[in-house]
Amino acid sequence: MTLNYWKQPLAAVPAEVWTTPGVDTLILADTGLAAVPERIGSLAALRTLDLGHNAIAALPDAIGDLAGLTDFLYVHDNRLTRLPDAIARLARLQYLNAGDNQLTALPEQIGGMANLVELRVERNALTSLPASIGRLAALRELHAGGNGLEALPDAIGDLANLRALTLRGNKLRRLPASMARLSRLHTLDLRGTPLEDWPAEIADLPALEKLDLRWVALPPAPPWVWTLRARGCLVYV
């Protein structure tokens, strides 16, 4: 059962949300909502929840009670300054988009989201990522561009299934050596970062298909760049 209120001006979550049985998809995007009640945790059948493009300043801890939430959680383009620790209880969730908010940190508990395949936290105010991110064994895409990241945790190298990593527009001056373990990574976006030298850690990444270093002031390219290109990797500088 889908309830779709997209672009319908709402002062609160409609009453029928709580009385309609079997709701598995709830769309409350672009409605002007400023708050989400704790009652949201009672929607046991919910698989997809879209709260994007609103004015929500905080998520209730009850968000972690949505044990059936497996498909998508959109909370992007709101006024969130933090995600509740309880969000880590969403161990079956595959997709989380928390981009375009005011997040200054991610909860350390985020490593508990064991089935997360795609995580989007672009355009926030993050200065670091928690070490527990390395426990996201199923993660294939991590998009964290447009933040203030100054370093990456060594645990980033534990993301054995990672395919795409977006870090453009951060404050990274170097990459951790552990990134050399990302054997399935095929896309790495480092545009506009203040790297101080060529990231040799990625020279031997066997699956790399695209390396984007545009708008990065670097010395002349080392030989391994030409090796990457010779094997078919797109290297943009």
C-alpha positions as CSV (number, residue, x, y, z in Angstrom):
1,M,0.0,0.0,0.0
2,T,1.4,3.4,-1.0
3,L,0.4,6.7,0.4
4,N,1.8,9.6,-1.7
5,Y,1.5,13.2,-0.5
6,W,4.2,14.6,-2.7
7,K,4.0,18.4,-3.0
8,Q,0.8,18.6,-1.0
9,P,1.2,21.3,1.7
10,L,1.0,19.7,5.1
11,A,1.1,21.0,8.6
12,A,1.5,17.5,10.1
13,V,1.5,13.9,9.0
14,P,-2.0,13.1,7.8
15,A,-4.2,11.1,10.2
16,E,-4.9,8.4,7.6
17,V,-1.2,7.4,7.7
18,W,-1.8,6.0,11.2
19,T,-5.1,4.3,10.4
20,T,-4.4,2.8,7.0
21,P,-3.3,-0.9,7.3
22,G,-0.3,-2.3,5.5
23,V,1.4,1.0,4.3
24,D,4.7,0.0,2.8
25,T,5.6,3.2,1.0
26,L,5.1,6.6,2.5
27,I,5.9,9.7,0.4
28,L,5.9,13.0,2.4
29,A,8.5,14.8,0.2
30,D,8.2,18.5,-0.5
31,T,5.2,19.1,1.7
32,G,6.7,21.7,4.1
33,L,6.8,19.3,7.1
34,A,8.9,20.7,9.9
35,A,8.6,17.7,12.3
36,V,8.2,13.9,12.3
37,P,6.3,12.4,15.3
38,E,7.6,9.5,17.4
39,R,4.6,7.6,16.1
40,I,6.4,7.0,12.9
41,G,8.0,4.0,14.5
42,S,4.6,2.3,14.6
43,L,4.5,1.8,10.8
44,A,5.7,-1.8,11.0
45,A,5.1,-2.6,7.3
46,L,7.0,0.4,5.9
47,R,9.7,-0.4,3.4
48,T,10.3,3.1,1.8
49,L,10.0,6.4,3.6
50,D,10.6,9.7,1.7
51,L,10.9,12.8,3.9
52,G,13.0,14.8,1.4
53,H,12.8,18.5,0.6
54,N,11.2,19.6,3.8
55,A,12.1,21.8,6.8
56,I,12.7,18.9,9.3
57,A,15.2,19.9,12.0
58,A,15.4,16.5,13.8
59,L,14.4,12.9,13.4
60,P,12.8,11.1,16.3
61,D,14.6,8.1,17.9
62,A,11.6,6.1,16.9
63,I,12.9,6.1,13.3
64,G,15.0,3.2,14.5
65,D,11.9,1.1,15.2
66,L,11.1,0.7,11.5
67,A,12.5,-2.8,11.4
68,G,10.8,-3.5,8.1
69,L,12.5,-0.5,6.3
70,T,14.5,-2.3,3.7
71,D,14.4,-0.2,0.5
72,F,14.8,3.6,0.8
73,L,15.1,6.3,3.4
74,Y,15.2,9.8,2.0
75,V,15.8,12.7,4.5
76,H,17.8,14.9,2.1
77,D,17.3,18.7,1.7
78,N,16.1,19.3,5.3
79,R,17.5,21.2,8.3
80,L,19.1,18.2,10.1
81,T,22.2,18.9,12.2
82,R,22.5,15.3,13.3
83,L,21.1,11.8,12.7
84,P,19.9,10.0,15.7
85,D,22.0,7.1,17.0
86,A,18.9,5.0,16.7
87,I,19.1,5.1,12.9
88,A,21.8,2.4,13.1
89,R,19.0,-0.1,14.1
90,L,17.8,0.0,10.5
91,A,20.0,-3.0,9.8
92,R,18.0,-4.1,6.7
93,L,18.0,-0.7,5.0
94,Q,19.8,-0.6,1.6
95,Y,19.7,3.1,0.6
96,L,20.0,6.2,2.8
97,N,20.1,9.7,1.4
98,A,20.9,12.4,4.0
99,G,22.5,14.9,1.6
100,D,21.9,18.7,1.6
101,N,21.5,19.1,5.3
102,Q,23.7,20.6,8.1
103,L,25.2,17.4,9.5
104,T,28.4,18.0,11.3
105,A,29.0,14.3,12.1
106,L,27.6,10.8,11.4
107,P,26.8,8.6,14.4
108,E,29.5,6.1,15.3
109,Q,26.8,3.5,15.4
110,I,26.2,3.8,11.6
111,G,28.4,0.7,11.2
112,G,25.4,-1.3,12.4
113,M,23.5,-0.7,9.1
114,A,24.8,-4.0,7.8
115,N,22.8,-4.1,4.6
116,L,23.4,-0.5,3.4
117,V,24.3,-0.5,-0.3
118,E,24.3,3.2,-1.0
119,L,25.0,6.1,1.4
120,R,24.6,9.7,0.3
121,V,25.7,12.5,2.6
122,E,26.8,15.2,0.1
123,R,26.7,18.9,0.9
124,N,26.7,18.8,4.6
125,A,29.2,20.1,7.1
126,L,31.1,16.9,7.9
127,T,34.7,17.2,8.9
128,S,35.3,13.5,9.5
129,L,33.7,10.1,9.0
130,P,33.4,7.6,11.9
131,A,35.7,4.6,12.0
132,S,32.7,2.3,12.1
133,I,31.9,3.1,8.5
134,G,34.3,0.3,7.7
135,R,31.8,-2.2,9.0
136,L,29.4,-1.4,6.2
137,A,30.3,-4.6,4.4
138,A,27.6,-4.4,1.8
139,L,28.3,-0.8,0.8
140,R,28.8,-0.2,-2.9
141,E,28.5,3.6,-3.2
142,L,29.6,6.3,-0.8
143,H,28.9,9.9,-1.9
144,A,30.3,12.4,0.5
145,G,31.2,15.4,-1.7
146,G,30.8,19.0,-0.7
147,N,31.7,18.6,2.9
148,G,34.7,19.7,5.0
149,L,36.4,16.3,5.3
150,E,40.0,16.8,6.3
151,A,40.9,13.1,6.5
152,L,39.5,9.7,5.9
153,P,39.6,6.9,8.6
154,D,41.9,4.0,7.9
155,A,38.7,1.8,8.1
156,I,37.7,3.1,4.6
157,G,39.9,0.3,3.3
158,D,37.6,-2.3,4.9
159,L,34.8,-1.5,2.4
160,A,35.5,-4.6,0.3
161,N,32.4,-4.1,-1.9
162,L,32.8,-0.4,-2.5
163,R,32.4,0.5,-6.2
164,A,32.0,4.3,-6.3
165,L,33.5,6.9,-3.9
166,T,32.7,10.6,-4.3
167,L,34.9,13.0,-2.3
168,R,34.9,16.1,-4.5
169,G,35.0,19.5,-2.8
170,N,36.4,18.4,0.5
171,K,39.6,19.5,2.3
172,L,41.6,16.3,1.9
173,R,45.3,16.7,1.5
174,R,46.1,13.0,1.4
175,L,44.5,9.6,1.3
176,P,45.0,6.8,3.8
177,A,47.2,3.9,2.5
178,S,44.3,1.5,3.3
179,M,42.5,2.7,0.2
180,A,44.8,0.4,-1.8
181,R,42.6,-2.5,-0.4
182,L,39.5,-1.3,-2.3
183,S,39.8,-4.0,-4.9
184,R,36.3,-3.4,-6.4
185,L,36.4,0.4,-6.6
186,H,35.7,1.5,-10.2
187,T,35.0,5.3,-9.7
188,L,36.9,7.7,-7.6
189,D,36.0,11.4,-7.7
190,L,38.5,13.8,-6.0
191,R,37.7,16.9,-7.9
192,G,38.5,20.2,-6.2
193,T,40.4,18.7,-3.2
194,P,43.7,20.2,-2.0
195,L,45.7,17.0,-2.4
196,E,49.4,17.7,-1.9
197,D,50.7,14.9,-4.1
198,W,49.4,12.2,-6.4
199,P,47.5,9.6,-4.4
200,A,49.8,6.6,-5.0
201,E,47.6,4.5,-2.8
202,I,45.3,4.0,-5.8
203,A,47.9,3.2,-8.4
204,D,47.2,-0.6,-8.2
205,L,43.5,-0.6,-7.7
206,P,42.6,-3.5,-10.1
207,A,39.0,-2.4,-10.9
208,L,39.5,1.3,-11.3
209,E,37.8,2.7,-14.4
210,K,37.5,6.4,-13.7
211,L,39.8,8.7,-11.6
212,D,38.7,12.3,-11.5
213,L,41.3,14.8,-10.3
214,R,40.1,17.9,-12.1
215,W,40.7,21.3,-10.4
216,V,43.4,19.7,-8.2
217,A,46.8,21.4,-8.3
218,L,49.3,18.6,-8.6
219,P,52.9,18.2,-9.8
220,P,53.5,16.4,-13.2
221,A,51.9,13.0,-13.4
222,P,53.9,9.9,-12.2
223,P,54.3,6.9,-14.5
224,W,51.5,4.9,-12.9
225,V,49.0,7.4,-14.3
226,W,50.0,6.4,-17.8
227,T,49.8,2.7,-16.7
228,L,46.2,3.3,-15.6
229,R,45.3,5.0,-18.9
230,A,47.0,2.3,-20.9
231,R,44.7,-0.4,-19.3
232,G,41.6,1.7,-20.1
233,C,41.0,3.8,-17.0
234,L,39.8,7.3,-17.6
235,V,42.0,9.7,-15.7
236,Y,40.8,13.3,-15.7
237,V,43.3,16.0,-14.6
